Amino acid sequence: MTFRPKFVTFDCYGTLTNFDMAGAARRIYGNDLPEPEMLAFIKSFSAYRLDEILGAWKPYADVVHNAVERTCKRHGVMFKADDAKRIYEEVPTWGPHADVPAGLAAVAKEIPLVILSNAMKSQIMSNVEKLGAPFHLVLTAEETGSYKPQMNGFEYMLDTLGCGPEDITHVSSSFRYDLMTAHDLGITSKVWVNRKHEPANPFYEYSEINDIGGLPGVFGL
């Protein structure tokens, strides 16, 4: 029998919204760095963003600022605070992956949709409005007091929804930020959207889809 959750919960940036931090970095540093160095810069920037969110909560502008500064130091690039601010201010302008609106809308007709995102409240609604489907609830790290992959945000979400880990399906393109934590919390129904930015990891027991167009089929819709 196909599992029909009480809620389908989502990571937003990267999974639904085209999270273009690499593009933002290229738009600032691409003219100054040869391609191999630019690729290394982008990889470091991603790693430092993850490192910055593993401690106590701080505003996402600070996360980006610190990650850019550390990346510039590592790669011998001059750091300017205005460059980090430009990258941060790009975030609300980003739209969904092309496959998202139709797939989301199909699921939303049958099951309430929820977002748990590493975002600020002032940022995310601009992105959510572009997704093309109604959401029952949108929660940010600013509200939960911690960033994924820490567990607190998931626990806050479940408490707010009044349900347990067995009642939801969590959807993400990232193991490191979402699906590993979901697994550890006992969320057995998980969907990995293979956006090609992380390798498969079958240990975590999930349904795999190539894009959100495949999500309705997970629920037999």
Summary of the structure (lengths in Angstrom):
residues: 221
radius of gyration: 17.4
end to end distance: 12.9
largest distance: 57.2
contacts: 707
relative contact order: 0.18
helix: 50%
strand: 13%
